[in-house]
Amino acid sequence: MNISELEKIEGDVVDLVSAKAAGIIRSNAISIKLLGQGEVKKSYIVKVCKCSSSAEEKIKAAGGSVETSS
């Protein structure tokens, strides 16, 4: 998913549960890879499996944080 889709999520925590609830990813998805297309307009706490360097830079520049796990 791209960072441009983050604003569809209610709240400031982005994870598998919140992305599924917002309809951004399929209900049977087991992981998220966050890509850097788009802009971040607010601070998010992002918990994803993988994150591109450009997405991480944009999230941190907006005051957010990124946690990745494999």
C-alpha contacts under 8 A as a table, 3 or more apart, distances in Angstrom:
res1	aa1	res2	aa2	distance
1	M	5	E	7.05
1	M	24	I	7.40
1	M	25	I	7.46
1	M	32	I	7.06
1	M	33	K	6.27
1	M	34	L	5.18
1	M	35	L	5.99
2	N	5	E	5.74
2	N	6	L	7.55
2	N	34	L	5.64
2	N	35	L	4.59
2	N	36	G	5.79
2	N	37	Q	5.38
2	N	38	G	6.91
3	I	6	L	5.33
3	I	34	L	6.63
3	I	35	L	6.21
3	I	36	G	5.67
3	I	37	Q	6.01
3	I	38	G	5.75
3	I	39	E	6.49
3	I	40	V	6.51
3	I	55	A	6.59
4	S	7	E	6.93
4	S	36	G	7.97
4	S	37	Q	6.30
4	S	38	G	4.39
4	S	39	E	5.66
4	S	40	V	6.74
5	E	8	K	5.74
5	E	9	I	7.77
5	E	24	I	7.16
6	L	9	I	5.61
6	L	14	V	7.51
6	L	40	V	7.59
7	E	10	E	7.48
7	E	41	K	7.82
8	K	22	A	6.20
8	K	24	I	7.75
9	I	12	D	7.66
9	I	14	V	7.24
9	I	18	S	6.47
9	I	19	A	6.55
9	I	21	A	7.93
9	I	22	A	5.47
10	E	18	S	7.65
10	E	22	A	7.56
12	D	43	S	6.82
12	D	44	Y	4.70
12	D	45	I	6.01
13	V	18	S	7.36
13	V	44	Y	5.81
13	V	45	I	4.76
13	V	46	V	5.96
13	V	47	K	7.65
14	V	18	S	5.87
14	V	19	A	6.56
14	V	44	Y	6.83
14	V	45	I	6.07
14	V	46	V	4.68
14	V	47	K	6.01
14	V	48	V	7.73
15	D	18	S	5.42
15	D	19	A	6.04
15	D	32	I	7.96
15	D	46	V	6.28
15	D	47	K	5.01
15	D	48	V	5.94
16	L	19	A	5.31
16	L	20	K	6.17
16	L	29	A	8.00
16	L	30	I	7.50
16	L	31	S	6.75
16	L	32	I	6.78
16	L	47	K	7.88
16	L	48	V	7.19
17	V	20	K	5.27
17	V	21	A	6.18
18	S	21	A	5.02
18	S	22	A	6.19
19	A	22	A	5.17
19	A	23	G	6.33
19	A	24	I	5.42
19	A	25	I	6.02
20	K	23	G	5.08
20	K	24	I	6.03
20	K	25	I	5.34
20	K	26	R	6.33
20	K	27	S	5.63
21	A	24	I	7.76
22	A	25	I	7.96
23	G	26	R	6.93
23	G	27	S	7.85
25	I	29	A	6.70
26	R	29	A	5.33
29	A	32	I	7.72
31	S	48	V	7.06
31	S	49	C	5.87
32	I	48	V	5.43
32	I	49	C	5.52
32	I	50	K	6.52
33	K	48	V	6.52
33	K	49	C	6.02
33	K	50	K	4.55
33	K	51	C	5.49
33	K	52	S	7.69
34	L	48	V	7.16
34	L	50	K	6.27
34	L	51	C	4.62
34	L	52	S	6.26
34	L	55	A	6.69
35	L	51	C	6.23
35	L	52	S	5.32
35	L	54	S	7.36
35	L	55	A	5.49
36	G	39	E	7.90
36	G	52	S	6.40
36	G	53	S	7.64
36	G	54	S	5.06
36	G	55	A	3.85
36	G	56	E	7.63
36	G	58	K	7.52
37	Q	55	A	7.43
39	E	58	K	7.12
40	V	43	S	7.70
40	V	58	K	6.39
40	V	59	I	6.27
40	V	62	A	6.56
41	K	62	A	6.92
42	K	62	A	5.95
42	K	63	G	7.52
42	K	64	G	7.75
43	S	59	I	6.94
43	S	60	K	7.96
43	S	62	A	5.39
43	S	63	G	5.03
43	S	64	G	4.36
43	S	65	S	7.86
44	Y	59	I	6.93
44	Y	63	G	7.52
44	Y	64	G	4.64
44	Y	65	S	6.47
45	I	64	G	5.59
45	I	65	S	5.01
45	I	66	V	6.19
45	I	67	E	7.96
46	V	64	G	7.62
46	V	65	S	6.05
46	V	66	V	4.73
46	V	67	E	6.08
47	K	66	V	6.09
47	K	67	E	4.80
47	K	68	T	5.95
47	K	69	S	7.88
48	V	51	C	6.92
48	V	66	V	7.75
48	V	67	E	6.45
48	V	68	T	5.15
48	V	69	S	6.53
49	C	68	T	5.02
49	C	69	S	4.61
49	C	70	S	5.23
50	K	68	T	5.72
50	K	69	S	6.88
50	K	70	S	7.21
51	C	55	A	6.46
51	C	56	E	6.43
51	C	68	T	6.99
52	S	55	A	5.27
52	S	56	E	6.28
53	S	56	E	5.07
53	S	57	E	6.13
54	S	57	E	5.11
54	S	58	K	6.28
55	A	58	K	5.24
55	A	59	I	6.19
56	E	59	I	5.20
56	E	60	K	6.12
56	E	65	S	7.94
56	E	66	V	6.55
57	E	60	K	5.28
57	E	61	A	6.00
58	K	61	A	5.04
58	K	62	A	6.33
59	I	62	A	5.25
59	I	63	G	6.64
59	I	64	G	5.21
59	I	65	S	6.55
59	I	66	V	7.47
60	K	63	G	5.03
60	K	64	G	4.78
60	K	65	S	5.66
60	K	66	V	7.58
61	A	64	G	7.21
